[in-house]
Amino acid sequence: MSESVPPAMSIREPKRSPSGFGRSASTFNNNYKTWEREVKNMTIKHSCLIGSALALTSLSANPAYAQDAAAETGAANENGITEIVVTAQFRAQNLQDTPLAITAVNGEMLEAKGASTVLDVASSAPNVTMREAGGANSGAAQIFVRGVGQSDASFAFEPGVGMYIDDVYYGTVFGSIFDLLDLDRVEVLRGPQGTLAGKNSIGGAVKLFSTKPKNETSGYVEAAYGRFDRLELKGAANFVLVPDKVMARISGVSKQVDGYLQRYDYGCLNPDSGVPSFTPDGDCKNGTEGGRDFQAGRLALRVLPSDNLEINLIGMVSSENSEVTAQKLLDITQTANIPEGIDPTIFITGPKSRTNYATYMSTAFSDPAKYDGIAGAGEHPAVAMEPEFRLRTQSVSGSIDWELSDNVQLTSITAYQHYTGSNATDLDLTPFALNTVAQRYEYEQFTQEVRVGGSIMDDLIDYAIGAFYFKSTAEFTGSNLLLPGTARENLYAQRDRIPSESKSVFAHLTANLTDKLSVIGGIRYTHDKKEYFFRRLNPFDPSMPAYTAAGAIDGVSGEYKGDNVDYRANVQYRWSPDFMTYLQFSTGYRGGGVNPRPYVLEQVVSFEPEKLKAYEAGFKADLLGRAARINGSVFLNKYTDILFNNQTPTPNSVLNATPINAGDAKFWGAELEVNLRPMQGLSIDASGSYLGFEFESIGAAGATIRGITLDNRAPFAPKWKANLGIQYKIETQNIGYFTPRLDVSYQSSFFPQVDNDPRAEIDGYTLANGRVTWENFDEDLQISLNVTNIFNKYYYLSALKYPLGIVSATPARPREWKVSVRKSF
């Protein structure tokens, strides 16, 4: 049986305490008439998905069931908009009552849209772009919100958009392409979240909340098969260990799909070209790229020792043995040192093909004998390259929600994460070994957050105060071979260690001056410390000292220390129960660090934090008896010390990417989200956004970046985005329900680098995805057909420009179909 949820918990309350616990009886009585009118328009169709396992989500005096209500995502009238409760302000609030620009999508919506990973959420959110990085950054997510993010996967850089799973912060962009495993909802917060989310949420935050264990026995299994031999299995099971006291939920997923970009051996296809062949069997195929092999599992335990105490424990593991991100050669020049007499353009395949001539090596590409006599060489053995991305993750977390009294609540969130990963990439994408890279990542972090929340002065003031601690240690091992066999041959080997620590305290207050007017303030102080310990070796190049030579980088360290204060002021006015406006000023920052790619000692320098001041106005409206919802916002972001990579010359004339605080800039824009339920069964959702950018100044350091001007556009910042989704649930007389859905999205062009090189510009594109689902009358069996990229649009996700005169890009997946069967119990 489903858990019993008090009726008031599915109702939109204008005000809630910072912890999410229910308000006093007097407040209830004062708002009863408003609630009564809303209840007439609302019915609960089915048992709700359960929200964050770690957020403070209580909505009543009994946290055991109050936290279920914090995840209430299915409450709506028959023709009305589904209500979603979010916890962005340290308390459970209806999405429409939260004075922030938030896109919230529940698990049912994600399923209807055919979303598979966190990257698929971007199509639903205005001014949000998410994609998988390519090249040497394979396995990293490039997430940008309102033009702010991070594209370089080095541990030296902090994310520009905070990533959270069950309110636990994830500290790196590498390994952050999370699968949407058994989720309750996803929240995408736009704009700086410095006082709310804290560390490195200068652009915004993306929060994933898993489904919590319920007081029932239930679950589901799903299997799918599709193009490129796609095979997917996933499921979840909910168990009651002690009725009303101890519950558990186990969930898992397995996904396998072949690569969609075919590599060919150019020498095999053209035996008279003089290019060596590496496929003697004669089929000339040299593997594929873009394939995925991923498995993950999660175990959640929920314990309710008493009516005022809830404990949640979560453990998760994942394993991935995938191919590298698909890469295709777009442009190449003779400066890449291709042997004389060979035209480099012959290695560029057709303009809309998903083929390439890259060569990977199953034998070591560096000679171990060259390490003889060099101190420490044993830590840098010869490297073999396999075109794979590998990742192993483990994480555990525990949260305590404890009602100390009627108006005081305590929350504690403790978490540990660890992963190891590796990738190998042929950066030049030619049959020659001009630039080959093999990398290994290891990372662990510990986080602890404690919050106390409540209300005082007869609910006039809601408050939350707390502290956050973060500590991580990362190790990066890399071997980068440049131009072997030439006068500029260079093996850039490293084994670097990067420890980081951050401490913060924060406070958040809401003054409910009237039933309509609230004034909100927040402040957070943060102290950061980050070090970079360099272990470097180059047995080839005399311009780079060996370990034992004077001036060598090995054993050298760099350090960044800094303090920051973020603050937020917000005025919210509820003109009616269904219409709210707000004005907000907020700040955010992204922590500084140390240049991770020094070639000589003088390049071991730190860079400063980026800082942002944001001005925003917005509204949220439910119209026509909640058959229509329109949310909008406009904003101006003032950006200080914006950070870009500069290609800095080294002694052997090879360029290294060096981070530089280039100057000051501003973003501005507008966003609109619309949801319509014009009739029973029919739903329409749409969004659109505009993003403008302008450099206000370029500093002396920024002026050294090749190609930068005041007129350049920001990287990964398309001016326009839009999407439209339509679905209609049709009830038949005898065979159940049919629900067709169509999603169309548009994104304008953008540049992936600040120099705005036209060779790397990503053209705008329009995509269409479709899904048809049959469901039986008992609503426990579904068969679905998904088709993505219906019109087989050829487009690129991103592009990279390398110093050797090479431009590559990631072609997106072609049209694919998938048939899935889901059984619930």
N, C-alpha and C positions, 0 to 999 in steps of 0.2 A: 504493500500500500504506500501511496505517496504520503509525505509528511504533511501534517496539518499546519496550514499557514493562516494566522489570523487575518480576517478580511482587510483590516486597515493597512496591512503591510503591502498590498498591491496598489495602494492609492498614492497619488502624487502629493507629497506634503510640501508646502511652501518653504518650511524651515526645518532643519534637523541639527541635532547636537554634533559637535566635531567628531565624536566617536562613532556616530551612527545610531546610538541608542535613542529610544523613544523620548519624546518630550513630555512634559508634565500634563496631568489631567486638565489643568486650567487651559493650557495651550490647545489641547485636544478639543475642549468644548468651544473655544473661541473660533476654531477652524472647522467645526463640525458641519456647518451649513455648506461650506465650500466643498468638503469631502462628500457630503450627501449628494450634491448635484453631480459630482464626478462619478460616484458609484453607479448612478443610473445609466451612465454611458459605458460601463465596464462590466465584463464577465471574465472569469478565469476559464480559459479553454482547456488547459492541461497542466500537469505538474511542471513547475518551472525548473530550468537549469540552475545549478547551484554555482555561486560566484567564486571569487578569489579565495584560495585556501589560506592566504596569508594576510589579506587586507583586513582592516578593522571594519567589519561590515554589519554590526548589530543594528537592528532597527526597533527593538522593543526591550523591555526590562529582562527578557529571557534570551541570552545570547545563543542558546542552542537552536532556536528557531528564528531568531531575529536575523542571523547572518544569512539564512536561506533567503530572506526577503531582500537582502541587499543585492542579490543576484537575480531578482525577479525580472525575467526578460520576456515573459510571454503574456503579460497582462494587457488586454486591449478589448475594446468592444468588437462586435462582429465585423464592423466596417471601419474600425479605428486603427490608429497607429500603435504598433507594439511598443510598450514602455520598456525602457532600459535604465537600470540603476547603475550609477558609476560612483567611484570613490576617489575622484581626483583631488578633493579638498579635505582629505583625512576623515571623511564621513560619507555615509551612503546618501546619495541624492538622486532624484530623478534627473535624467539627462537634461530635460527642459528647464530645470531649476538651477542648473549649474552655470555660473557666469564665466564660462570659458569656451573657447572654440574647440569643440570635441566632436570627433566622428566615432561613434560607438556602434559596433556590429556584433550581434549575438551569434551563438553557435548555429542556430537555424538559418540565419541569413547567410553565414559563411558557406554552409552546405548548399544552399540554393544557388549561390554564385559560383559554385565549383572551386572555391579557394582551397589551395593545398598547402602553401607555406605562407609565412608572414609577408613575403614580397607581394602576394596576390591582394593584400589588403589595400595597397596603394590606389587601385582603380576606384575604390569607393570614397577616397578622401581627397578633398580639394587641396591644391598646393602641396601635395605629398608625392614624392617619387621614391621607389625602392627597386633595386636591381642587384643581381649578383655581379661582383667585380670579376674582371678577367685578368689574363696574363699572370704575373707573379702574385696577384692578390686573389687568386681563385680560392673560394671558400669564405670570402668576406662579403658582407652586405653593405651596399652603398645606399644609405637612407638619408634623404634630404627633406626637410620641412620648411616651407617658406624660404627656400634657397639656402638653408643652413644645414650642414652635415659634415661628413668626413668620407673621403674616398680612398685614402691610403691606409692599408691594413697594418702598418708597422705598430708594434707595441708602444713606440714613442709617442703616438698621438692618442688623444682622448676622443671618444665618440662625440659627434655634434648633436646627436639625437639620443636621449636616454632610452635604453631598452630594458624592459622589466618582464619577468615571468613571476606571477603571483607575488607582486610587490618586491621581488628580489632583483636588485640592479645587476646588469650584465656588463662587465667593464671593457669589452673589446668588440671591434667590428668583425674581426676574424671569428668564424664559427657561429655567427649570429643569424644565419638563415634558418630560423626555427620552423619546424613542422607544426601545423595546426592540429595537435593531438588532443582530442577529447576536451575541446575548449568550451567554456561558458560564454566568453565574450572577448573582444579586442577593443581597447580604447586608444585612439590616436589623438594626442593633445597637441595643438598647434600653437606656436609661440613659446617664448622662454618660460621654463618651469623652475626657475632658480630657487624659489622659496618652497615649492611644493614637491617636485621630484628631486631637486637638488643637483647632485654632481653631474656635470656635462650634459645638461638638458637645455642648452642655449637655443637650439632650434625647436625643440618640443620633446615629446616622449611617446613611445609606443609601449603599451602595456597589455600583456597577454594574461588571462585569468583562466585557469583550468577548472573543470567541473569538480565540485567538492563531493565527498561521499554523502549519501542520503540515508535516511532511516527507512530503507526499503531494499528488497532484492530485485534487481533489474539489470539491464545491460543491452548490448547490441553487438553484432558482428557484421562486417561488410567486406566484400571481395569485389575486385574490379580487374578488367582486362582491356587493353587498348593498343593503339598503334605503337610501333617500335617495341613490340613485345612487352608493353607495360603490364606489370602485375603488382597489384596492391592488395594488402590485407590489413585490416584494422578492426579494433573492437575495444569494448570496455565492459566490465562487470562490477556491480555494486553489491556489497555484502553487509549484512547486519550481524556483528559479532556479539554484541550485547544490546538488546532492544533499548532504544532511546539513549544509549550511553556510548557505545563504541561501534563505529562504522568504518568500512574500508572500500576502496575502489582501486581496481587495477585496470590499466589501459595500455595498449600497444599498437604499433604500426610497423609495417614492412613495405618498402616501395622499391621496385626495380624497373628500370627502363633503359633501353639502348640509346646510344648516342645518335645525334641527328646530323652531325657534320662529319663527312667522310674524308679521311686523309688518304692521299695518293702519293706514291713514290715517283717523283718526276723522272729520276734516272731510269726507272723501269719502263715508264711510258715512252721515254725518249732515249733509247739506248745510244744514239749517235751524238747526244748533247755534250758529252764529257762530264756530266753530273753523275756522281756515284749512285749506285742502286743498293738499297738495303732490303729488298724483297726478292730473294732469289727464286722463290717458288713460282713467280710469274704472274700472280693475280694483280700485282701492283698496288694492292690495298695495304695501307699502313696504319689501320686502326680507325677509331672514331673518337669524337669529342662530344661532351654534353650528356653522356649517360649518367645514371644515378643508381646507387645501391645503398639503401638507408634502412636502418632498423632502430626503433626506440621503444622504451617501456617506462611506465610510471606507476608507482605504488603510493597511494595516499591513505592516511589513517586519521580519523577524526574522533576525538575523545571528549565527552561531555561529563566531567566528574560531578558537576552541580549545575544549578540553573544559572549561575553567574560566571561560569568559567568554561572556556572552550580551548582545546589544544589541537593543532593540526600539524601533522608530520608528512613530508613529501620526499620521496627519493626517486631519482630519474637517471637513466643511463641511455646512451645512444651510440651507435656505431655506423660509420659511413665509409664506404670504399668505392668512390665514384670516379668518373673520368673528370679531367680538368674542364673548366669552362670553355665552351666552343670559341675558337678564335680564328679569324680569317684575315689574310694579308690584304690591305687596301692600297698601300703606296710604299715604294721603296726607291732609294737612290743609290748611286754607285758608292757613296760614302760609307755604305754598309760593308765595304771591303770584300765584296763578292769577287772571285778570281777574274782576272782580266780576260776579256774575250767573251764573257757571258753577260747578256743583257738581263739585268735584275728584274725587269718588268715581266719576263716570261713566267715568273713564279706566281703571278697574280691570276687567280682563276676568274671565271666569268663574273659579271657585275651582280648577278642575283643567284649565284650558286652557293651551295652549302658544302663546298669542298676546299681542300687546302693541301699544300705540299710539305708541311712541317715534318721534321724527322726527329723521332725520339730514340734514345739509345738504351739498350738493355745491359750494356757493359759500361764500366766506369769511364767517365770522360776526362778524368785527370790521372796522371801517371803517379802511382805511389812513390816511385823512386825519386821523384823531384822533391819529396819532403825530407830526404836523408840529410841529417846534419842540422836540421832546423828545430830549435827548441819548441816543444809543444805541438809538433806536427801530428802526433798520434791522435789528437782530438779532432783532426780534420782529415779523415781517410778519403780515399778516392770515392767519388759519388756516381752511382748509376741512376739514370733517369727513367722513370716509368710515368706515363701520362695519367697520373692518378691524383685525386685529392682524397686524403684520408683524415678522419676525425674520430676520436673517442672521447666521450664526455661522461662525467659523473657529477651528480649534485645531490645535496641533501639540504633540507630546510625545515625549520620548525617555528611555529607562531603560537603565541599565547594571547588570548583576548579575555580579560578579567575585569568584571564590573566590581570595582572596589566599594562603591556606594551608588545611590540613585543617580548622582550627577558626576561621578568620577569613574573613568575607565582607563585601564592600562593595556597597552599593546606592546608586545615584544616580537621581533622578527629576526631570527638567526639563520645564516645560510653559509654553506661552503660549496665551492664549485671547482672542478679541475678538468682540464682537457689536454690532450696531445693531438697534434695535427701535422700534416705535411702536404706539400704539393711540389710538382716538378713541371717546368714550363720551358718550351722552346720559344723564347721571346722573338726571335727573328722570323720565325714561320717560313723558313726556306729550307731546302734540302741540305744546306751547309750549317755546321755548328758555329754560327757567328756569336750567339749569345744564349747560353743555356743556363737555367737556374734550377736548383733544388733547395728546398727550404723545409725546416722543421720548427714547429711551434709547441711550446709547453707553457701552460698557464694555470695558476690556482689563485683563488681569492676567498677571503672571509669577509662577511658583512654582518653588522649588528645594528639594529634600529630599535629604539625604545621611545614610545609616545605615551603621554598622559593627556586625556581629553575630557571635556565635560562642559557644563554650563553653570553660570553663576548669575546672581541678581535676577532671580525669577525668570531665567531663560533669556534675559536681555543680551548676554554675552555668551557666545560659544567659543571655546578655545581648544587649541591643541599645541602642546609644547613637546619637544623631544630632542634626541641626539642621534647621530649616525656615525658609524665607524666603518672604514673600508681599508683593507690591506690586501695587496696582491704581489705576486712574484711571477715574472715571465722570463722565459729563456728562448732566444731565437738563434737557431743554427742555420747558416746559409752558405751555399757555394755558388758563386756566379762566375761562369767562365766566359770571357770576352775574347773574341778573335783569335782562337787557337791557331798556331802555325804561322802567325804573322809577327811583324816586328812589334806590334802593340798587344801581344798576347798578355792576358791578365787573369789570374784566378783570384777572385775577391772572396776570401773565406772568412767566416766569422762565427763566433759563439758568444753571444752577448746576453747579459743578465740585466733585467729591468725591474727593480722593486719599486713599489708605489704605496703611499699611505695617504689617507684623507680623513679628517675629522670635522664634524659640523654640529652645530646646535641651531635650533629653529623654533619659531613661534608663529602661530596662525590664529588670528582673532576675527570673529564676525560679530558685529554689533547690529542686532535686529531692532532698529530704532522704531519701526512701525511694522504692521503686517505687510506693508508694501516695500519699504525702504530698508536696505541692509548696506552697511559699510564694512568692507573687508580689508584687513591689513596683514602682511606677512613679512618676516625677515629671517634670513639665514646667514650665519657666519661659517666660513669654511677655511680650513688650513690644509694645504696640499704640499706633499713632498714627493718628488720623483727623481730617481737616480738611473744612470745608464752606465753599466760597466762593460767596457769594450775589450773583446778578445779578437784580434785580427791577425791574419796571416796572408802573405803573398809570396810564394816561392819563385815566381817568375819575374816580377817587375822590380828592378833595382830602385825605382823612384819611390816605392813604398817600403819602409824599413821592415826587416824581419823582427821577430820577437826580441832578439837579444841586441838589436841595434839601438843606438841613441836616437831618441825622438820617436820611437815606435809607439803606435796607438795602443798596442797590447798592454793591459794593466791600467790604462787610463780610465778615468770616470768623469762624467759630467753630472750636474745636479741642478734641479729646479726646485725652489721653495717659494710659496706665495700664500697670501691671505686674500679673501674676497668676502664682500658683503653683498648679498642680493636682497631686494625688497620688492614688495608688491602692494599696490593700492587699487581698490576696486569699489565701485559704487553700483549697486544693483537695484533696479526699481521694477516692481511687478505691477503693471498697469491693470492687469486682471489675472484671474487664475490661469489664463491661457496665453498671456503675452507679457514678455519680460525684456528689458533692455539693460545694458551694462556699459560702463566706461572703465578702462583699466590702464594702469601704467605698471610695467614689470621689467625686471632685469634678468639677465642670465650670463653665464660665462662658460668657456671651455678651457680647461687647465692647460698651462704651459708644459714645456718639456725640454728635451735635449735632442739636438740633431742626430738622428740614428745612422747617418751615412757619411761620417767624416772620412776623408782619404788621408789627410795629414792632421797633425796635432792642432793646428790653428783652426780647424773646422769643428773641433769639439766645443760647441757653443750651445747655449740654451735659447729658446724662443719664448715669447711672452704669451699670456692667456689672451684669447679673444673675449671681448665683452660686447654686450648688446643691450640697448634700451628700447623697449617696445611700447608703442602707444596703440591702443585698440578700442574699438567700439563695436558692439554687436547687439543682435536681437534674436529672440526665440519665440516662435508663435505657433500655436495650435489653433486651427480654424475649422469651421464647418462641422462642429461637434467632433473634433479630432479626426476628421476624415482627411485633413490636410495639415502638413507641418512644413514650416519654412523657417530656416535658421540662416542667419547671415552675419558677416563680420567684415570690417575694413581695418587695416593696420599700417603702421609705419615703424620700421625697425632701423635704428641707428647703430651701425656696426663699427667697432673700434678695434684696430690691430688685426684686421682680417688676415688669415693665414693661407699662404699658397706655397707650393713647392717651386723652387727655382733650379734650373739645370746649371750647376756650377762646374766649371772646368777643373779637372784633376791634373797632376803632373804629366800623365801619359796621354792627355787630350781626350780622355773619356769623361763624359758628363755625369755628375751625380745629382740626385734630387735632394735639394737642401731646403728645409722649411724656413720661410721668411715672413715676418709680419709686414705685409705690403702697404697698408694704409688704412683709410677709413672709407666706409661706404654706407649706403642705405638701400633697404628693400621696402617696397610698399605694394599693397595689393588689396584685393577684395575676394570674398568667398561666399558661395550660396549653396545651400543644401535643401532639397525639396523631397518630401515624401507624400504620396497621395494614395488614398484608399477610396476611390470614387464609388465603388460598389463591392458587394461581398465577393471575395475571391480574387479581385483584381488589385494589384499593388504596383505602383510606379515610384521609382526612386531616381533622383537625378542630382547632379552637383556640377558646379562650374567654378573656375577660379582664374584670376589674373595676377601675375607677379611681375613687378617692375624692379629694376636695379640700376644703380648709378654710383660710380666712384666719386667720393667727395674730395679725396686727396690720395696721392700716391707718394709714400715716403722715399727717402734716398735708397733704402734697401729694396723696396718694391720696384723702383725704377730700373734695377738690374735684371728684372725678369724679362726675358726676350718676348717681344711682341705685345707687352702690356701697355694699354693706353687708358685714358679716362673714359673712352667710349666703349670699352670692352664689356661684354656681358659676363655675369658670374657663371661659374661651372655648375652643371646639373640643375639649371634653373629655367625650365621652359616657361614662356610667358603665359601660355594658355593651357588649361586642362578642363576636360568635361567628360561626364559619363551619364548614360541613361540606361536604366534597367526596367523591364516590364515583365510581369508574370501573372498568370491567371489560373486559378485552381478550378477545374471543371469537375462537377460531380455527375457521374453517370447513374443510370438506374440499376445496373446489375453488376458492373465490373470494377467499381471503385472510383478513384480520383485520378485525373490527368492534370499535370501542371507543366505547361510549357513556359520557358523563360528565355529572354533575349537580353544580352548586355552589350552595349556599344560604348566604346571609350575613345577619346581623342587626346593627343598630346602634341604640342607644337615643338619645333626644333630647339635644340640646345647644344652647347659646347661642353665637352667633358674636361677641358683645361682652360685656364684663364687667358692664355695667349690667343684663344679663338682662331686657331689654325683651321682654315676652311676644309683641309683634307680630313679632319677628324670630326667635322660637324655632323650631328645626328639629325636627320630629317624628321619632320613631324609625321605622325601616322594615326590612322583610325583602325580600330580593331573591333571585331564582333565575336562574341562567344554565345553559345546556346546550350540549353539543357531541357530535356523532356523527362518528367518523372511520373511513373505510375505508382499508386499507393492503394492498398486494399482498404476496405471500409473500417477494419479494426485499427488502421494506421500503425501496423507493426511490421509491414512488409513493403519494401520499395524496390523498384527497378528503374534505373536512370540511364539515359544516354547523354553524355557530355561531348560537345565539340568546341574546341578552342581554335581561335584564329580561323574562323569559318571560311573566309575568302582567301586563305593562304597568303596573307600579306607578307612580303619580304621586307624586313626592317631590321635595324640594328638597335641593340640595347645600350651600348656604350662603345667608346673607342679609346685607344691608348696610343700615345706618340712616344717613341723611344729615341734616345740620343743617336743611335746608329743610322738614322735616316729611315726608320721603319714606322709605319702607321698600321695598326691592326684594329679590328673591331669584333664585337660579339654579335653574330646574327641570332635573331630570336628563333624560337622553335616554330616549325611550320604548322600547318593544320594537323590537329590530332583529334582522335575520337577515343572515347572510353565508355564501356558499359559496366555498371556497378549494380550489385544486389546487396540490400541491407535488410537485416532481420533484427527486430527489437524484441526483448522479452522482459 
